[in-house]
Amino acid sequence: DIQMTQSPSSLSASVGDSVTITCRASQGIRDDLGWYQQKPGMAPKRLIYGASILQGGVPSRFSGSGSGTEFTLTISSLQPEDFATYYCLQHNTYPVTFGQGTKVEI
Amino acid sequence: EVQLVESGGALVRPGGSLRLSCAASGFVFSRYAMHWVRQTPGKGLVWVSYINGDGSKTDYVDSVKGRFTVSRDNAKNTLYLQMNTLGVEDTGVYFCARDLVAWGQGTLVTVSS
């Protein structure tokens, strides 16, 4: 199985800050990676697919980059509604696997 | 509007069985692959199973192979997950997801004696 190592597991930031979350795949997955946001009691919401393509309706302050084994999600100018948990997901090879999550806290 | 509504979650004893359902609307159900994903309380997400649009192809995470069966009824726009020989490790909120893009709100399965 492909392991997705996500870091950090949590971070504290302020409104207006820029934050970066990293996912590392245990083997190459091309750009078969998505980033998801989850708020308490809610279903995950896909923000990014294809490693860098913004899902429709997602604010442009979210961006993704990377290919192969190293990927990043950047949130520029954090807004109050961005405080949530973020997950990466690879779908290059089954089983689909998620990163462990990054909780972004105030 | 795409809607996915899970049901069937319950408290069940170890060794028991349960069938989850996911009612879909707002899109042509038969055209899309569907997934089940589990979230353990307070923890992360684990992909559980996949089924393609016509139901001819399925896949499972190793920990449920031989115990869980995913199926679909395209005439009823409904996805199912038959869960047998349940263990405490199967406890969690089960989400159905269309293409891992649109997700339902989940149904809670608790396996406990």
Chai-1 contact restraints between the chains, C-beta under 6 A:
chainA,res_idxA,chainB,res_idxB,connection_type,confidence,min_distance_angstrom,max_distance_angstrom,comment,restraint_id
A,A43,B,F95,contact,1.0,0.0,6.0,A-B,restraint_1
A,A43,B,W103,contact,1.0,0.0,6.0,A-B,restraint_2
A,A43,B,Q105,contact,1.0,0.0,6.0,A-B,restraint_3
A,P44,B,W103,contact,1.0,0.0,6.0,A-B,restraint_4
A,R46,B,V101,contact,1.0,0.0,6.0,A-B,restraint_5
A,Y87,B,L45,contact,1.0,0.0,6.0,A-B,restraint_6
A,Y94,B,D59,contact,1.0,0.0,6.0,A-B,restraint_7
A,P95,B,W47,contact,1.0,0.0,6.0,A-B,restraint_8
A,P95,B,V61,contact,1.0,0.0,6.0,A-B,restraint_9
A,V96,B,W47,contact,1.0,0.0,6.0,A-B,restraint_10
A,F98,B,L45,contact,1.0,0.0,6.0,A-B,restraint_11
A,Q100,B,G44,contact,1.0,0.0,6.0,A-B,restraint_12
A,G101,B,G44,contact,1.0,0.0,6.0,A-B,restraint_13
